[in-house]
Amino acid sequence: MNFLKKTRFGFLLAAALVSFGIAYANEKPGGVPAKVMSAKTIYVDNQTNDAELQHDAYMGLGKWGRYEIVDSPQKADLVLRLSGSSAVKFVPGGEATDTYNPKPVSESFAGGEELAPPGCTRVSVVEPKSRTVLWSDVRKTSNSQGKSKLVEGLHDAVDQQEKKHSK
């Protein structure tokens, strides 16, 4: 009987944790700062190893038409940073490197943001001068349909912010 109670408790606990995880994964990103709302230009910084993601970001931004895409972060009001589930560290020639360790040291990269889960891309809007992350979202991009909707989270968040202010 005691074993049955423990099993039932374990099952209920697991179900609650799974439900919480699903709710968290489906949570909508937060509000959009005024800097994002007032910006006119954007630069796409693709830090993934997938050129198709950059193309899809350009296509999504172009179709949306809210921002002018520029060719350098110095010309941009915002940077749209695309990052994946891994990061590469540049080591200039001639410097001693640490020994190879196949396990990641941390779940974040140099920008301080968390890496995206496998099969996903983190889409971050960054203020180029301070490098402050103003808005961030994780999009599933393991298939072509997900990649084609890469900037939809930002588009939806901006639209929701505009609706709040127009009321």
C-alpha positions in Angstrom: 0.0 0.0 0.0 2.8 2.4 0.9 4.5 1.7 -2.5 1.2 2.5 -4.3 0.9 5.9 -2.5 4.5 6.8 -3.4 3.9 5.8 -7.0 0.7 7.9 -7.2 2.5 10.9 -5.6 5.4 10.5 -8.0 3.0 10.4 -11.0 1.1 13.5 -9.8 4.3 15.4 -9.2 5.6 14.5 -12.7 2.3 15.5 -14.3 2.4 18.8 -12.5 6.0 19.5 -13.6 5.2 18.6 -17.2 2.2 20.9 -17.2 4.3 23.7 -15.8 6.9 23.1 -18.5 4.3 23.2 -21.3 2.7 26.4 -19.9 6.2 28.1 -19.7 7.1 27.1 -23.2 3.8 28.6 -24.5 4.1 31.8 -22.5 4.1 34.9 -24.7 7.1 37.2 -24.5 6.7 40.4 -22.3 6.1 43.9 -23.3 8.2 45.8 -25.8 10.3 48.8 -24.7 9.8 52.2 -26.2 13.2 52.0 -27.9 11.9 49.1 -30.0 8.7 50.9 -30.8 10.4 54.1 -31.9 13.2 52.5 -33.9 13.4 52.9 -37.7 16.4 50.8 -38.7 17.5 47.2 -37.8 20.6 45.1 -38.4 20.4 41.3 -38.5 23.2 39.6 -36.6 23.1 35.9 -37.4 25.1 34.0 -34.7 23.9 30.6 -35.8 25.5 28.4 -38.4 22.3 28.4 -40.5 22.3 31.0 -43.4 18.7 30.1 -44.1 17.7 31.7 -40.7 19.2 35.0 -41.8 17.4 34.9 -45.1 14.1 34.1 -43.3 14.7 37.0 -40.9 15.3 39.4 -43.9 12.2 38.1 -45.6 10.0 38.4 -42.4 11.3 41.9 -41.7 10.9 43.0 -45.3 7.3 41.6 -45.5 6.4 43.3 -42.2 7.9 46.6 -43.4 8.2 48.2 -40.0 12.0 48.6 -40.0 14.6 49.4 -42.7 17.2 46.7 -42.8 20.8 48.2 -42.7 24.1 46.6 -43.5 26.0 47.4 -40.2 25.1 47.6 -36.5 26.6 51.2 -36.5 23.8 52.3 -38.8 21.1 50.6 -36.8 18.7 51.7 -34.1 18.3 48.0 -33.2 20.1 44.7 -33.8 18.1 41.5 -34.3 20.4 38.8 -32.9 19.7 35.2 -33.9 21.5 32.6 -31.7 21.2 28.9 -31.5 21.8 26.1 -29.1 25.6 26.3 -29.4 28.2 29.0 -29.4 31.7 29.2 -31.0 34.5 31.0 -29.2 37.1 32.7 -31.4 40.7 32.1 -30.3 43.4 34.1 -32.2 46.3 32.0 -33.5 49.3 31.7 -31.2 47.3 31.8 -27.9 47.2 28.8 -25.7 43.8 27.2 -25.5 42.1 25.1 -22.8 42.0 21.4 -23.4 39.0 20.1 -25.4 35.9 19.6 -23.3 32.9 18.3 -25.2 30.5 19.4 -22.4 29.4 23.0 -22.5 30.7 25.1 -19.6 27.5 26.9 -19.2 24.1 27.4 -20.8 24.9 31.0 -21.8 27.2 32.6 -24.3 29.3 35.8 -24.2 26.3 38.0 -24.5 25.0 36.6 -21.2 21.9 35.2 -22.7 20.8 31.6 -22.3 21.4 29.5 -25.4 18.3 28.3 -27.2 17.2 24.7 -26.7 18.1 22.3 -29.5 15.9 22.8 -32.6 15.2 26.4 -31.6 16.6 29.8 -32.2 16.7 32.7 -29.7 15.6 35.9 -31.4 16.8 38.9 -29.4 16.4 42.6 -30.0 19.5 44.4 -28.8 20.4 48.1 -28.4 23.6 48.3 -30.5 25.5 50.8 -28.4 25.0 49.4 -24.9 24.4 45.8 -26.2 21.4 45.6 -23.8 18.8 43.0 -24.7 15.5 44.8 -25.0 13.3 41.9 -26.0 13.8 38.2 -26.5 11.9 35.1 -27.7 12.7 31.5 -28.5 11.2 30.1 -31.7 11.2 26.5 -32.8 13.2 26.5 -36.1 13.9 22.8 -36.7 11.6 22.8 -39.8 11.1 25.2 -42.7 7.6 26.3 -41.4 9.1 27.4 -38.1 12.0 29.2 -39.8 9.6 31.1 -42.0 7.9 32.5 -38.9 11.1 33.6 -37.2 10.2 37.3 -36.6 6.5 36.7 -35.9 7.0 36.8 -32.1 8.5 40.3 -32.4 5.8 41.4 -34.9 3.0 40.1 -32.5 4.6 41.7 -29.4 4.9 45.1 -31.2 1.3 44.8 -32.5 0.0 44.0 -28.9 2.0 47.0 -27.5 0.5 49.3 -30.1 -3.0 48.1 -29.3 -2.4 48.7 -25.6 -1.4 52.3 -26.3 -4.1 53.0 -28.7 -6.9 52.2 -26.2 
